């Protein structure tokens, strides 16, 4: 039995696009013994500095139970520190260590070079349009 779908499989296409982009990034991450999830955490911290764990989970798209393990390994490896939020002792704040910040800086060079290559290959207008369409799609699907 086959079902006649009218539209292409958008979730699969988005995953394929993610994997295509990450294929350029993963070798650099592996050189530094980082997982994709660890990089997403470091990227959030690199963009925002010290961040509450809930925000890290949301922005890095890592579920709470998985984030706990990721953060434990990152703390063990000297990439992050965890501390209580001085304004709310119930919350934990994550911050990159000097070693973690150095990795973010080092990796951002090759990642930004890849984005520049994409911009040159697709054209600045198309890449800007792609970002805008993705932002619009995300907003559309928010409850």
SERO-4910 file (N, C-alpha, C, O; in steps of 0.05 Angstrom, whole numbers):
BEGIN
 pado doro    nc1    nc2    nc3   cac1   cac2   cac3    cc1    cc2    cc3    oc1    oc2    oc3
  Unk    A     17    -24      0      0      0      0     18     25      0     37     26     15
  Unk    A     11     44    -16     26     68    -17      8     92    -12    -15     92    -21
  Unk    A     18    111      2      3    136      7     12    158    -11     37    161    -14
  Unk    A     -6    171    -23      1    193    -42      5    219    -26    -14    233    -19
  Unk    A     30    225    -21     37    251     -8     40    272    -29     51    267    -50
  Unk    A     29    295    -24     31    317    -43     57    332    -40     70    341    -60
  Unk    A     66    335    -15     90    351     -9    114    333     -3    111    310      6
  Unk    A    137    344     -8    162    330     -1    164    329     29    151    343     44
  Unk    A    181    310     39    184    305     67    202    327     79    227    324     80
  Unk    A    190    349     89    205    371     99    223    364    123    246    372    123
  Unk    A    213    350    143    231    342    165    256    327    155    278    332    165
  Unk    A    252    309    137    275    294    126    294    312    111    319    310    114
  Unk    A    284    331     95    301    349     80    316    367    100    340    372     95
  Unk    A    303    376    121    317    393    141    340    377    154    362    387    159
  Unk    A    334    352    161    355    335    172    378    330    152    402    331    160
  Unk    A    371    325    127    392    322    107    409    347    104    433    345    101
  Unk    A    396    370    104    411    396    103    429    399    127    452    407    124
  Unk    A    419    392    151    435    394    175    460    376    173    482    384    179
  Unk    A    455    351    164    478    332    161    498    342    140    522    338    144
  Unk    A    488    353    118    506    363     98    524    385    109    548    386    103
  Unk    A    512    404    124    528    426    136    546    415    157    570    423    159
  Unk    A    536    397    174    553    386    196    576    369    186    596    365    200
  Unk    A    574    358    162    595    342    150    621    358    148    643    347    149
  Unk    A    618    384    145    642    402    144    652    409    172    676    414    175
  Unk    A    635    409    191    642    417    218    652    394    236    670    398    252
  Unk    A    641    370    232    647    348    250    677    341    251    687    335    273
  Unk    A    691    341    229    720    334    231    735    352    250    752    343    265
  Unk    A    728    378    249    741    397    268    733    391    296    750    393    315
  Unk    A    708    385    300    698    378    327    713    354    338    721    353    361
  Unk    A    715    333    321    728    308    329    757    312    336    768    299    353
  Unk    A    770    330    321    799    337    327    802    346    355    822    341    368
  Unk    A    781    359    366    782    370    393    766    353    412    760    361    435
  Unk    A    759    329    403    744    309    419    718    320    430    711    315    453
  Unk    A    704    335    412    678    346    420    656    332    405    659    325    381
  Unk    A    633    327    418    610    316    405    594    340    394    599    363    400
  Unk    A    575    334    377    557    355    366    543    370    389    541    394    388
  Unk    A    534    355    409    519    367    431    538    385    447    530    407    455
  Unk    A    562    376    452    581    393    467    587    419    452    589    440    464
  Unk    A    589    416    425    594    441    409    570    460    411    574    484    413
  Unk    A    546    449    410    522    466    412    522    481    439    515    504    439
  Unk    A    530    467    460    532    481    486    553    503    485    547    525    493
  Unk    A    577    496    475    598    516    474    590    540    456    597    563    462
  Unk    A    576    534    435    567    556    416    548    575    431    550    599    429
  Unk    A    529    563    446    511    580    462    527    597    482    522    621    484
  Unk    A    546    585    496    562    600    515    579    621    501    583    642    512
  Unk    A    589    614    478    606    633    463    590    657    453    601    679    451
  Unk    A    564    653    449    547    675    440    537    692    463    532    716    460
  Unk    A    533    679    486    519    693    508    535    695    534    526    709    553
  Unk    A    557    682    537    572    682    562    560    663    582    552    641    574
  Unk    A    557    670    607    545    653    627    515    651    623    502    671    619
  Unk    A    505    626    623    477    621    615    465    601    635    478    582    643
  Unk    A    440    605    642    425    587    659    420    561    643    416    561    619
  Unk    A    421    538    657    419    512    643    394    509    626    395    497    605
  Unk    A    371    520    635    347    518    619    350    531    592    340    521    572
  Unk    A    363    554    592    367    568    567    386    552    549    383    551    525
  Unk    A    407    541    561    426    524    546    410    502    533    414    496    509
  Unk    A    393    488    548    377    466    537    360    475    514    360    462    493
  Unk    A    347    498    517    329    508    495    345    516    470    338    508    448
  Unk    A    367    531    474    382    541    451    399    520    438    405    521    414
  Unk    A    408    500    453    425    479    442    408    455    433    418    435    422
  Unk    A    381    456    438    363    434    432    373    407    443    376    388    429
  Unk    A    377    407    469    385    383    483    365    380    506    361    398    523
  Unk    A    353    356    508    334    351    529    348    349    556    372    342    557
  Unk    A    334    357    577    346    358    604    362    334    613    385    338    621
  Unk    A    352    310    611    368    287    620    394    284    604    414    277    615
  Unk    A    392    288    578    417    287    561    436    309    568    460    305    569
  Unk    A    425    333    573    442    356    579    458    351    605    481    359    607
  Unk    A    445    338    624    459    332    649    485    317    644    506    323    655
  Unk    A    483    296    628    507    280    621    527    295    605    551    293    610
  Unk    A    518    311    586    535    327    569    551    347    586    575    349    584
  Unk    A    537    360    604    550    380    621    570    367    641    591    378    646
  Unk    A    563    344    651    581    329    669    607    323    654    629    326    666
  Unk    A    605    313    630    630    307    614    645    332    608    670    332    609
  Unk    A    631    353    601    645    379    595    659    390    619    681    401    617
  Unk    A    646    388    642    659    398    667    683    380    673    704    391    681
  Unk    A    681    354    671    703    336    675    727    342    657    750    341    665
  Unk    A    721    350    632    741    356    612    752    385    614    768    393    597
  Unk    A    742    400    633    752    427    637    742    447    616    754    468    612
  Unk    A    718    442    604    707    460    584    688    480    596    685    502    585
  Unk    A    675    473    618    655    490    630    657    489    660    670    472    671
  Unk    A    645    509    673    641    508    702    611    512    707    597    525    691
  Unk    A    602    501    729    574    504    737    574    518    764    590    512    782
  Unk    A    555    536    768    552    549    794    522    556    797    507    556    778
  Unk    A    515    562    822    488    570    828    484    599    820    502    616    822
  Unk    A    460    605    809    453    632    802    451    649    827    435    642    845
  Unk    A    466    670    830    465    686    854    438    698    860    431    704    883
  Unk    A    422    702    839    395    714    842    373    693    847    352    699    857
  Unk    A    379    667    841    360    646    845    376    620    850    384    607    830
  Unk    A    379    613    874    395    589    882    385    563    870    399    543    871
  Unk    A    360    563    860    349    539    848    360    534    820    359    512    810
  Unk    A    371    555    808    381    553    781    412    550    780    426    560    797
  Unk    A    420    535    760    449    532    755    457    547    731    444    548    710
  Unk    A    480    561    733    491    576    711    516    562    700    532    552    715
  Unk    A    517    561    674    539    548    660    557    569    647    546    589    636
  Unk    A    583    566    649    601    585    636    625    569    624    634    550    636
  Unk    A    634    578    601    657    565    589    682    573    605    685    596    614
  Unk    A    700    554    609    726    559    621    744    573    601    736    575    577
  Unk    A    767    583    609    785    594    589    791    574    567    793    581    544
  Unk    A    795    548    574    799    527    554    775    525    535    779    523    511
  Unk    A    751    525    546    727    524    530    724    548    511    717    545    488
  Unk    A    730    572    522    729    596    505    750    595    483    745    604    461
  Unk    A    773    584    489    794    582    469    785    563    446    790    568    423
  Unk    A    772    541    454    762    523    434    741    536    416    741    533    392
  Unk    A    723    551    428    702    565    413    715    584    393    707    585    370
  Unk    A    734    599    402    748    618    385    762    604    362    760    612    339
  Unk    A    776    582    368    790    567    348    771    555    327    776    557    303
  Unk    A    750    542    337    731    529    319    715    549    303    707    543    280
  Unk    A    709    572    315    693    592    300    707    601    275    693    609    256
  Unk    A    733    600    274    747    609    250    740    590    226    733    600    205
  Unk    A    741    564    230    736    546    208    706    545    202    698    542    179
  Unk    A    689    548    223    660    547    218    652    572    203    636    570    184
  Unk    A    662    595    210    655    620    196    666    619    167    653    630    149
  Unk    A    689    606    163    700    603    136    680    586    119    676    591     96
  Unk    A    669    565    132    650    549    117    625    565    110    614    562     88
  Unk    A    615    581    129    592    598    123    598    618    101    581    623     84
  Unk    A    622    628    101    630    647     80    630    633     53    621    644     32
  Unk    A    640    608     53    640    592     28    611    587     19    605    589     -5
  Unk    A    593    581     37    565    577     30    553    603     18    539    602     -1
  Unk    A    560    625     31    550    651     21    560    657     -7    546    667    -24
  Unk    A    586    650    -12    597    655    -39    585    635    -59    580    643    -82
  Unk    A    580    611    -50    569    590    -69    540    595    -75    532    594    -98
  Unk    A    524    601    -55    495    606    -59    489    634    -67    470    640    -81
  Unk    A    506    652    -58    501    681    -61    490    692    -35    474    678    -21
  Unk    A    498    716    -28    490    728     -3    460    730     -1    448    725     20
  Unk    A    447    738    -22    418    741    -22    403    715    -17    385    714     -1
  Unk    A    412    693    -29    399    667    -25    403    658      4    384    648     16
  Unk    A    427    661     14    432    652     42    416    668     62    405    657     81
  Unk    A    415    694     57    398    712     74    369    703     72    355    703     93
  Unk    A    360    697     48    333    688     44    328    661     58    307    657     71
  Unk    A    347    643     57    345    617     71    342    621    101    324    609    113
  Unk    A    359    639    112    356    644    141    329    656    147    316    648    167
  Unk    A    319    674    131    293    687    136    271    666    134    252    666    150
  Unk    A    272    649    114    251    628    111    251    609    135    230    601    145
  Unk    A    275    601    144    277    583    167    266    597    192    251    585    207
  Unk    A    273    622    196    262    637    219    232    639    217    218    636    237
  Unk    A    221    643    193    193    645    189    179    619    195    158    618    207
  Unk    A    191    597    185    180    570    190    179    564    220    160    553    230
  Unk    A    201    570    234    203    565    262    181    581    277    167    570    294
  Unk    A    178    606    270    158    623    283    129    612    277    112    613    294
  Unk    A    125    603    252     99    593    244     91    569    260     67    566    267
  Unk    A    110    552    266    104    527    280    104    529    311     99    509    325
  Unk    A    110    553    321    110    557    350     81    557    360     63    567    347
  Unk    A     76    544    384     49    544    394     39    572    402     16    575    411
***
